[in-house]
Amino acid sequence: MRVKRRLRLAAIPLGIVTAVALAGCTTAQLNGFLPGFTDDGTQATNRTEMVSGLWVNSWIVLLAVGVITWALMGWAAIVYRRRRGQTGLPVQLRYNMPVEIFYTVVPLILVLGFFAFTARDQAILETQYDDPDVCVTAIGKQWAWDFQYNDDTANCEAGDDAVWTMGVQAQTDTQGNITTELPTLVLPVNETVKLKLVSRDVIHSFWIIDFLYKKDMYIGKDNYWSFTPTRVGEYDGKCAELCGQYHSMMLFKVKVVEPAEYEQYLESLRAADQTGDINDAYHRLQNLPGTGASSTSEGEH
C-alpha cells in the first residue's frame, strides 16, 4: 500500500511538470517543427493543422511505445542478469499466456487506431469542392510547370476566358543560386481552390511544402486537390517524384494574395494575350531552358 501511495504522490508533480512544459511549447514545437505555421499559429491552409495533428500525435504514441519497450528491455536485462556464482542457463519457460496476449493485442490496437485516424483525415483531405471559387490546372512536364486558370470552375475546364502561364526549368549559377524566374502559381486567400493535376510526359508529384500535402500526377489520369489558402505569403513547391535527369530543378513558387490582387493578376495575363486553352499554345521545345524558345517556335507538339 505504501508503494502505491508513493507512486500516486510522485505522479501528481510529474503530471503538473508535464502540463507546464507542454503549455510552454512554441507553435513550431507543438506542430512537430513542421513548416506551414507562423509564430502565432496561423496555418497555411484550412487542412494544414489536420495533417500536422495526425503526424505529431502518431509520433507521440510511437515514442511512448518505444519508451515503454526500452524500459522493459532494460528492466529485464538488469533484474534477470546472471548473478555472481551462478552457472548454466536460467530456468526455461515454454510461454507466458498473459504476456503473449499483451504482445498480440497492443500492436493490433495500434494498427487499427492509426488506420482509423488516417482514414478519417484522408477522407476529408480527398473530398473535392463541387463548385470552388477558383480552379487551376497545374501541368507537370520535364522539367517545369504550366498553370491554367480555368473560367469554368464547376467542371475545372478552360473556356475562352481562361488564362495561363508557362514555365521553364530552373537554372543555377556556379554557387547554386537560381538564376531563372520560377513558374508561379497565384491563389486568392480565403477562397476555395481546386487544383486539377495533369502530367504531360512521365509521373510527377505536385508538392507545396508548407501545405503539408503532395499528390502524384499521371499520364491519362487527372488528380484533384481541394483546399482553402488561409495566409497571404509566398511558398516553395517542387516535384516530389523522380522524373528524369533534371528532377531537382523542377521547382515552382506559390503566391497567396488578396482577391483583388488575384483578379489583377488574371487581367495582366489577358493583356498579354495568354488566353484560351493552354494546350493550343503549348510547344515541347519551350521546356528547354536557355533556348529562348517561345510559343511561336516551330517543332514537335
Stockholm file with secondary structure:
# STOCKHOLM 1.0

chainA/1-301         MRVKRRLRLAAIPLGIVTAVALAGCTTAQLNGFLPGFTDDGTQATNRTEMVSGLWVNSWIVLLAVGVITWALMGWAAIVYRRRRGQTGLPVQLRYNMPVEIFYTVVPLILVLGFFAFTARDQAILETQYDDPDVCVTAIGKQWAWDFQYNDDTANCEAGDDAVWTMGVQAQTDTQGNITTELPTLVLPVNETVKLKLVSRDVIHSFWIIDFLYKKDMYIGKDNYWSFTPTRVGEYDGKCAELCGQYHSMMLFKVKVVEPAEYEQYLESLRAADQTGDINDAYHRLQNLPGTGASSTSEGEH
#=GR chainA/1-301 SS CHHHHHHHHHHHHHHHHHHHHHHTCCHHHHTTTCSSBCTTCCBSBTTHHHHHHHHHHHHHHHHHHHHHHHHHHHHHHHHTSCCTTCCSCCCCCSCCHHHHHHHHHHHHHHHHHHHHHHHHHHHHHTCCCSSCSEEEEEEEETTEEEEEEESBTTTTBCCTTCEEEECCCCCBCTTSCBCSCCCEEEEETTSCEEEEEEESSSCEEEEEGGGTEEEEEBTTBCEEEEECBCSCEEEEEEECSCCSTTGGGCEEEEEEECHHHHHHHHHHHHHTTCBSCHHHHCCGGGGSTTSCCCTTCCSCC
#=GC SS_cons         CHHHHHHHHHHHHHHHHHHHHHHTCCHHHHTTTCSSBCTTCCBSBTTHHHHHHHHHHHHHHHHHHHHHHHHHHHHHHHHTSCCTTCCSCCCCCSCCHHHHHHHHHHHHHHHHHHHHHHHHHHHHHTCCCSSCSEEEEEEEETTEEEEEEESBTTTTBCCTTCEEEECCCCCBCTTSCBCSCCCEEEEETTSCEEEEEEESSSCEEEEEGGGTEEEEEBTTBCEEEEECBCSCEEEEEEECSCCSTTGGGCEEEEEEECHHHHHHHHHHHHHTTCBSCHHHHCCGGGGSTTSCCCTTCCSCC
//
